[in-house]
Amino acid sequence: MAVPFFDITRQNRSFQPQLDQVIKASVDSGRYILGQTVADFEQAAAGFCGTKHAIGVASGTDALHLALRACGIGPGDEVITTAFTFVATIEAIIYCGAKPVFADIEPKTFNIEPRSVTSIINKKTKAILPVSLYGQTPDMQNLLSICDKRGLRLVEDACQAIGAEQNGTKSGAFGDAGCFSFFPTKNLGCFGDGGLITTNNGNLADECRVLRGHGSREMYKYEMIGYNSRLDALQAAILHVKLPKLDDFSHNRRINAEFYRKNLVNIAEISLPTEAKGCKHVYNQFTLRVKERDKLVAHLRSKNIGSMVYYPLALHLHQAYSYLGFKKGDLPETEKAQTEVMSLPIFPELTESELAEVVSAIKEFYKK
Ligand SMILES: Cc1ncc(COP(=O)(O)O)c(C=O)c1O
């Protein structure tokens, strides 16, 4: 049996009548950018994340860029982040004219390691940009206390982690701002690109709103150099239909994760993902560390079972970012992870027989 790595059409089918209705209403409305539909979704999303404000933007990349700019990050500044992430995390820093500086990761959670962060703080450091990789928040308590002591801003890259929690606080509600992506493969996905900034800071929210609309509050009056980064009404309407079901999606992802845990626990060649103390992982990805990763990926592919490697090469080792001055060997845990990680299908609508198929193919590979 073939098992897809991801299939959004199954989820769409479960919402078909509501989606058809809001898409038609959106087309008929004649109002396609921002407007009440986006404002309504923003309010619901802020309520979900437990923040005072939410600002819809064109993508997760833009959410990061605008949030950093609204935090005052600019030329000459350094922002500490991880090299084990999607490229957009550091693009956003660079778009602000600032420099990404890489801390190493914790081997168990793949997230930024607070002591490694402390060791690279200097006078130029203005912010920390932790990524909640695969759907789990990093050690926010320690990161926030570092920011407090050193007077740094904290912007969360929560693009993979909507709905994740740490000690009762939701992703997006920890620092100065939280940034989300609604790219279709995310836990809450739309039918194209979309993103969101969450914050409890009214001034920051206001600046993000102005920045997303060409730096203008009043038509043809420009307060600052802005961007065209607005969320479409159609995407907001689709997201608003799906948002009330997000906790159910996360629940199903967690059940799928439990299935894998139970059935793969005895394979010595596999390290299962760790749920850190106090954390609720929402498994945008279920990521293993394995021996002979590339061979296992090829074995699953030969059986038509989807898997992915996020990420095969950490960002500091790419040609485009060599100018940052990092080299091989600088981030040992990051560089080890890139050779061992692989993600299994985990999307909420997978059937138990599909999960069993994945498990049996892995067992066959390790001859268990
Ligand atoms: C960690 C991370 N940061 C940023 C982004 C950028 O989001 P988008 O693709 O919506 O621009 C993504 C997703 O693609 C991501 O996974």
The ligand as a MOL file (V3000), in Angstrom:
LIG
                    3D

  0  0  0     0  0            999 V3000
M  V30 BEGIN CTAB
M  V30 COUNTS 16 16 0 0 0
M  V30 BEGIN ATOM
M  V30 1 C 10.4800 27.3570 10.4120 0
M  V30 2 C 9.8580 28.1170 9.2900 0
M  V30 3 N 10.0520 29.4530 9.2190 0
M  V30 4 C 9.5000 30.1860 8.2420 0
M  V30 5 C 8.7170 29.6030 7.2590 0
M  V30 6 C 8.2060 30.4730 6.1550 0
M  V30 7 O 6.8330 30.4330 5.9920 0
M  V30 8 P 6.1920 30.7410 4.5530 0
M  V30 9 O 6.4930 29.5910 3.6600 0
M  V30 10 O 4.7300 30.8800 4.8530 0
M  V30 11 O 6.7810 32.0130 4.0710 0
M  V30 12 C 8.4770 28.2200 7.3030 0
M  V30 13 C 7.6180 27.5110 6.3450 0
M  V30 14 O 7.6860 27.4330 5.1980 0
M  V30 15 C 9.0860 27.4550 8.3170 0
M  V30 16 O 8.9100 26.1300 8.3790 0
M  V30 END ATOM
M  V30 BEGIN BOND
M  V30 1 1 1 2
M  V30 2 1 2 3
M  V30 3 2 2 15
M  V30 4 2 3 4
M  V30 5 1 4 5
M  V30 6 1 5 6
M  V30 7 2 5 12
M  V30 8 1 6 7
M  V30 9 1 7 8
M  V30 10 2 8 9
M  V30 11 1 8 10
M  V30 12 1 8 11
M  V30 13 1 12 13
M  V30 14 1 12 15
M  V30 15 2 13 14
M  V30 16 1 15 16
M  V30 END BOND
M  V30 END CTAB
M  END
